Amino acid sequence: QVQLVESGGGLVQPGGSLRLSCAASGFTFSTYAMSWYRQAPGKEREFVALITSASNTNYADSMKGRFTISRDNAKNTVYLQMNSLKPEDTAVYYCNGKGFKYGSGRYPQDYWGQGTQVTVSS
């Protein structure tokens, strides 16, 4: 059974830091591109950061220089280090995995976690 379990969210003051983790199971983690998305109240879900299976990274413009995505394939875990947090970073943060399942063919897979709440407030 595929699972993505996020942790590390919470309440932090503006300018503070948090490190989110996403523990994966049930699929070949090392071959999947892993991403973080977020959704603020009343807004659509938006892309935050991506790390490919080759550990290439990409970030949304508003997160560049403040957020860092990384992965540990030995632990089947992807991380999001968030620094210099702002109130507008308040959202539910979701982990996403995209890759392929192979059987009689090549089948695209798209997995989501349940989300972890990040609140930036004084």
C-alpha positions in Angstrom: 0.0 0.0 0.0 1.3 3.4 -1.0 1.7 5.9 1.8 3.2 9.4 2.0 3.2 10.7 5.5 4.1 14.3 6.2 5.4 15.6 9.5 7.1 18.6 11.0 4.5 21.3 10.6 3.4 23.6 13.4 3.3 27.2 14.6 6.3 29.4 14.0 7.0 33.1 14.3 7.8 35.2 11.2 11.4 34.9 10.3 11.6 31.4 11.8 12.3 28.0 10.3 10.7 24.6 10.0 11.8 21.4 8.4 9.1 19.2 6.9 9.5 15.5 6.3 7.6 13.1 4.1 8.1 9.4 4.6 7.2 7.3 1.6 6.4 3.6 1.4 4.8 1.2 -1.0 6.7 2.2 -4.2 10.2 2.5 -5.5 10.9 5.9 -4.0 14.4 6.4 -5.5 12.9 6.4 -9.0 10.2 9.0 -8.3 10.2 12.7 -8.6 9.1 14.2 -5.3 7.5 17.5 -4.8 6.0 19.8 -2.2 2.8 21.7 -2.8 0.8 24.0 -0.5 -2.7 25.2 -0.1 -3.7 28.3 1.8 -7.3 28.8 3.0 -9.5 30.0 0.1 -6.7 29.5 -2.4 -5.8 26.8 -5.0 -3.0 24.3 -4.3 0.3 25.7 -5.6 3.7 24.2 -6.4 6.5 24.8 -3.9 9.5 22.7 -4.9 10.5 19.6 -6.8 13.4 17.1 -6.6 13.9 14.6 -9.4 15.2 11.1 -9.0 18.6 12.5 -10.0 18.3 15.1 -7.3 17.9 18.0 -9.6 15.7 20.7 -8.0 13.3 23.4 -9.0 11.4 26.0 -6.9 8.5 28.3 -7.2 9.9 31.9 -7.6 8.6 33.1 -4.2 10.4 30.2 -2.4 13.8 30.5 -4.1 16.5 31.3 -1.6 14.3 30.5 1.4 13.2 26.9 0.9 15.4 23.8 0.2 14.1 20.5 -0.9 16.3 17.4 -0.4 15.8 13.6 -0.4 17.3 10.6 1.4 16.7 7.5 -0.7 18.1 5.3 2.0 15.3 6.5 4.3 12.6 6.9 1.6 12.1 10.4 2.8 11.9 13.9 1.2 12.5 17.0 3.2 11.6 20.7 2.9 13.7 23.1 4.9 11.9 26.4 5.2 13.7 29.5 6.4 12.8 33.2 6.8 9.1 32.2 7.0 6.5 34.8 6.3 2.8 34.9 7.3 1.9 34.3 3.7 3.6 30.9 3.9 0.8 29.8 6.1 -0.8 26.8 4.4 -1.3 23.0 4.5 1.8 21.5 2.9 1.4 18.4 0.8 4.0 15.8 -0.4 3.6 14.4 -3.9 5.3 11.6 -5.7 5.3 11.1 -9.5 6.7 8.2 -11.4 5.9 5.0 -13.2 4.8 1.5 -12.3 5.9 -1.2 -14.6 4.1 -4.4 -15.3 2.8 -5.4 -18.7 3.3 -1.7 -19.6 4.5 1.6 -18.1 1.8 3.2 -16.0 2.2 6.8 -14.6 1.6 7.1 -10.9 0.7 10.2 -8.9 0.7 9.9 -5.1 -0.3 12.5 -2.4 0.1 12.7 1.3 -2.5 14.0 3.8 -0.8 17.3 4.4 0.7 19.0 7.4 -0.3 22.5 8.7 2.2 25.3 8.8 1.2 28.5 10.5 3.4 31.5 10.5 2.2 34.1 13.1 3.4 36.2 15.9 
